[in-house]
Amino acid sequence: MKKLIFILSFLLIAVSLFGQTLQKGNLVGVHVITIELKKGITMSEFQKFHVNKLIPEYQKNYPGWKLYLAQGLRGENYNKYGWIIIVESEEIRNKYYNDDGSITDFGQEAADKMKPVLQEAEEFGKLHRTYTDWLIL
């Protein structure tokens, strides 16, 4: 429960810093990621790649979606990283993913466009993630 409260608190702060407000019907994906960096790769390099390359490419290929990289400062996920994904609506998310979590044809097109940057991301190491999608009521 503490983990959830921390993540949601951080999410609300992050959203307000970027001048957006959460609205009824938005979806918020909270992904906690654990990173196994390859030898010789620094966390700073990982962060810069995400902020400067992966996130802009993601937002270009997934209109209606916003992606943020977050770092745990306290609590259960101290010094872990996460992605906070805000999707304008379930309708937009459903263009990309079916109810069972499988990818749609439209979603596959976006994923295919992301392949070069995702392959580059693999050069930094391996990611493990858990997530929950939340609907703003």
VEXBAMAR-472913 format. One record per residue (C-alpha): residue number from 1; residue in one letter; chain; x, y, z. Coordinates in steps of 0.02 Angstrom, whole numbers, plus 32768, in hexadecimal, padded with zeros to 4 digits. Layout:
BEGIN
MIVO num residu chaine    X    Y    Z
MIVO NUM      a      A    X    Y    Z
...
***
This chain:
BEGIN
MIVO num residu chaine    X    Y    Z
MIVO   1      m      A 8000 8000 8000
MIVO   2      k      A 808F 8078 8029
MIVO   3      k      A 80DA 8052 7F7E
MIVO   4      l      A 8036 807F 7F29
MIVO   5      i      A 8021 8120 7F8B
MIVO   6      f      A 80D4 8155 7F63
MIVO   7      i      A 80C2 8130 7EAA
MIVO   8      l      A 801B 818A 7E9C
MIVO   9      s      A 805F 821F 7EFE
MIVO  10      f      A 80F5 8229 7E8D
MIVO  11      l      A 8084 821B 7DF5
MIVO  12      l      A 801A 82AD 7E2C
MIVO  13      i      A 80B4 8319 7E4B
MIVO  14      a      A 8102 82E8 7DA5
MIVO  15      v      A 8063 830E 7D45
MIVO  16      s      A 8051 83B8 7D96
MIVO  17      l      A 8106 83E4 7D6E
MIVO  18      f      A 80E6 83C4 7CB6
MIVO  19      g      A 804C 8433 7CB5
MIVO  20      q      A 7FD1 83A8 7C97
MIVO  21      t      A 7F3F 8377 7D00
MIVO  22      l      A 7EF5 82CD 7D0F
MIVO  23      q      A 7E43 82C7 7CD4
MIVO  24      k      A 7DB5 824D 7CE8
MIVO  25      g      A 7DCD 81C2 7C6A
MIVO  26      n      A 7E8B 81CD 7C5F
MIVO  27      l      A 7EED 812D 7C76
MIVO  28      v      A 7F8B 812E 7CDC
MIVO  29      g      A 8006 80A0 7CCD
MIVO  30      v      A 8081 8092 7D5D
MIVO  31      h      A 8112 8021 7D2E
MIVO  32      v      A 819B 7FF6 7DAA
MIVO  33      i      A 8238 7FC2 7D4D
MIVO  34      t      A 82D4 7F6C 7D8A
MIVO  35      i      A 836C 7F86 7D1D
MIVO  36      e      A 83FF 7F10 7D07
MIVO  37      l      A 847D 7F84 7CB4
MIVO  38      k      A 8501 7F39 7C44
MIVO  39      k      A 85B6 7F4A 7C7A
MIVO  40      g      A 85FA 7FF7 7C54
MIVO  41      i      A 854D 8049 7C49
MIVO  42      t      A 8520 80CC 7CCA
MIVO  43      m      A 8475 80F6 7D0E
MIVO  44      s      A 848F 81A7 7CCF
MIVO  45      e      A 84A2 8165 7C1D
MIVO  46      f      A 8404 80FE 7C33
MIVO  47      q      A 83A4 8197 7C70
MIVO  48      k      A 83E1 8208 7BE4
MIVO  49      f      A 83B3 8187 7B60
MIVO  50      h      A 8303 8178 7BA5
MIVO  51      v      A 82E5 8233 7BB7
MIVO  52      n      A 8337 8269 7B13
MIVO  53      k      A 8310 81D8 7A9E
MIVO  54      l      A 8299 8151 7AD8
MIVO  55      i      A 8212 81C2 7B23
MIVO  56      p      A 8208 823A 7A8E
MIVO  57      e      A 81FF 81A6 7A16
MIVO  58      y      A 817A 8153 7A80
MIVO  59      q      A 810E 81EE 7A84
MIVO  60      k      A 8121 8206 79C9
MIVO  61      n      A 80E4 8155 79A5
MIVO  62      y      A 805B 8150 7A29
MIVO  63      p      A 7FF1 81ED 7A14
MIVO  64      g      A 7F86 820F 7AAD
MIVO  65      w      A 8007 81BD 7B1F
MIVO  66      k      A 8087 8213 7B8F
MIVO  67      l      A 811A 81B5 7BD9
MIVO  68      y      A 8186 81EF 7C6B
MIVO  69      l      A 821F 81A0 7CBB
MIVO  70      a      A 821A 81A7 7D79
MIVO  71      q      A 8295 817B 7E03
MIVO  72      g      A 8261 8139 7EAD
MIVO  73      l      A 829F 81AD 7F36
MIVO  74      r      A 8255 8158 7FD0
MIVO  75      g      A 81F9 80BE 8005
MIVO  76      e      A 81EF 8010 7FBD
MIVO  77      n      A 822B 8047 7F11
MIVO  78      y      A 82BB 80B4 7F4D
MIVO  79      n      A 833B 80C9 7EC3
MIVO  80      k      A 82D2 8065 7E48
MIVO  81      y      A 8290 80B0 7DA8
MIVO  82      g      A 81E5 80B5 7D5F
MIVO  83      w      A 8181 80EB 7CCB
MIVO  84      i      A 80E5 8151 7CE3
MIVO  85      i      A 8076 8147 7C4A
MIVO  86      i      A 7FDE 81B6 7C36
MIVO  87      v      A 7F63 8189 7BAE
MIVO  88      e      A 7ED6 8201 7B84
MIVO  89      s      A 7E50 8179 7B89
MIVO  90      e      A 7E28 80C0 7B86
MIVO  91      e      A 7DF0 80DA 7AD2
MIVO  92      i      A 7E9E 8112 7A9F
MIVO  93      r      A 7EF1 8084 7AFF
MIVO  94      n      A 7E7B 8008 7AAD
MIVO  95      k      A 7EB9 803C 7A01
MIVO  96      y      A 7F5F 7FF0 7A32
MIVO  97      y      A 7F30 7F61 7AA7
MIVO  98      n      A 7EA0 7EE6 7AB2
MIVO  99      d      A 7E43 7EC1 7B55
MIVO 100      d      A 7EB0 7E27 7B71
MIVO 101      g      A 7F4F 7E90 7B65
MIVO 102      s      A 7F7F 7E53 7AB8
MIVO 103      i      A 7FB5 7ED4 7A38
MIVO 104      t      A 7F40 7F0F 79AE
MIVO 105      d      A 7F75 7F23 78F8
MIVO 106      f      A 7F7C 7FDF 7913
MIVO 107      g      A 7FE5 7FC4 79AF
MIVO 108      q      A 805A 7F51 7950
MIVO 109      e      A 807B 7FDC 78D3
MIVO 110      a      A 80AF 8050 7961
MIVO 111      a      A 8118 7FC7 79B0
MIVO 112      d      A 816F 7FA6 790B
MIVO 113      k      A 819E 805E 78FE
MIVO 114      m      A 81E8 8053 79AD
MIVO 115      k      A 8257 7FBC 7986
MIVO 116      p      A 82F6 801E 795B
MIVO 117      v      A 82F4 8084 79FB
MIVO 118      l      A 82C4 7FEC 7A63
MIVO 119      q      A 8354 7F8A 7A19
MIVO 120      e      A 83C6 801A 7A48
MIVO 121      a      A 837C 8016 7AF8
MIVO 122      e      A 83B3 7F60 7B08
MIVO 123      e      A 8468 7F9C 7AFD
MIVO 124      f      A 8453 7FE8 7BAB
MIVO 125      g      A 841B 7F48 7C00
MIVO 126      k      A 8383 7EE2 7C2B
MIVO 127      l      A 82E2 7F27 7C76
MIVO 128      h      A 8266 7ECB 7CE3
MIVO 129      r      A 81C0 7F1F 7D07
MIVO 130      t      A 811F 7F0F 7D64
MIVO 131      y      A 808D 7F81 7D43
MIVO 132      t      A 7FDC 7FB3 7D69
MIVO 133      d      A 7F6B 801B 7CFC
MIVO 134      w      A 7EF8 8093 7D58
MIVO 135      l      A 7E5A 80E8 7D1A
MIVO 136      i      A 7E3C 8198 7D5C
MIVO 137      l      A 7D88 819F 7D9C
***
